Amino acid sequence: MAEQGGLAPPAGPLSRALWNFSSQWFIVPQGTGIIAVILYRLNYQFNGLATLATIVWIYTIVQLGLFLILYLVRIFLHPRHVLQQLRRNSAETSCLCCISITFTSILQIAALKYGHTAGLAIYILWWVNTGMAIAASLVIPFVHLKMQQSGIRHMQADMLMPFLAALTSAAGGGVICHVSRISPRLQVPAIIISYLEVGGGLALVAAFDTIILLQYFGRTFQAPDNVYQDMIMCGPWGQASVALQALGEAVQAGSFAAYDRGQLLTAKAADPFAFISHFTALLVWGYGVFWWFFAILTISYTLYTQPGGWKQSRFSLTVWSVVFPWGTFTNAAVEFGKLMDSPAFAVFSTALLLLLVIMWIIIQIFTLKGIVTGRIFGLDHGWRKRYDDRRPTVIKEA
């Protein structure tokens, strides 16, 4: 049976695995990258933690590079199939944003490690990445709303990913301007653009959150494979909090004072700017607490009440939807521990990180198992059997 539109997947297992290699794989390095950032910024540092963060950072770069190559090969070999998926599958379109998000995490670690010597290069790469994030936040929602299935009942949490990319770019801009050795004349444009990304991203996330929350009033049952997306609702609020904290610190560090032009970009405006940013970051993170706890409850409840209970749960790439949002929520708590010199936030963020690392290791193991068996690529009969029935394989949405 051919796929809708007259396209049929290839029969060979390797070719079929590449056919099914969707953009959802980019949520893997996205989740790995945020862990590297948190390990590097954690309040309780010990010997070897920075080295461990560097190893995870390199692992993120390798993952992103490998998945980009595989996805580009997929586009080259099956352009019509990829175009159909981007046209019809919201997860396929949304997860393209993970490339920009992951690259931002990579740049943040680079700034923290090499900002004093390679600040200008990192700054230029941030502008390139920011262009991708802004383009994604403008174009992908149009594809969702005008070219794919429309209507409130089709709204999924993955539609927040383009706005999360913009907020992540803003967080990266704040970190790079704060820790890198670049002039105020270069810092100020990046700070202004980052604030614009926060403004646009937060407003749109709030609007989409309202629509998605409305669906819960009419939903009687949620598929277990889709329930992991609920944690995505927490991600933008945690990342916006990180962005506002980082931008406030960059402003307070002297970028406005050194620039000192007009009425807004002055030394006198720096302290109020920083205070408002930090205070708003706390409010935004508070809203993220609701979505974080709500996601934990909904995931636990759905898996427990599904037919057969917990034992019937099957692993898919959608599980990775939990990692990055949890990471942004944790990263915001880490930064609050530094900003407030708060032992409570320091302990809480450390506990969150420990849980996150345990989840990440378990999910990594299941992912590797899925690769070995081939099931994660839709190869239900393994890597040795040819799939001559030519039936399309359905990959679970992230």
Buried (B, 14 or more C-beta within 10 A) or exposed (E): EEBEEEBBBBEBBEBBBBBBBBBBBBBBBBBBBBBBBBBBBBBEEEEEEBEBBBEBBEBBBEBBEEBBEBBEEBEEEBEEBBEBBBEBBBBBBBBBBBBBBBBBBBBBBBBBBBBEEBBBEBBEBBBEBBEBBBBBBEEBBEBBBEEBEEEEEEBBBBBBBBBBBBBBBBBBBBBBBBBBEBEBEBBBEBBBBBBEBBEBBBEBBEEBBEEBEEBEEEEEEBEBBBBBBBBBBBBBBBBBBBBBBBBBBBBBBEBBBBBEEEEEBBEEBBBEBBEEBBEBBBEBBEBBBEBBEBBBEBBEEBBEEBEEEEEEBEBBBBBBBBBBBBBBBBBBBBBBBBBEEBEEBBBBBBEBBEEBBEBBEEBBEBBEEBBEBBBBBBBEEEBEEEBEEEEBBEBBBB
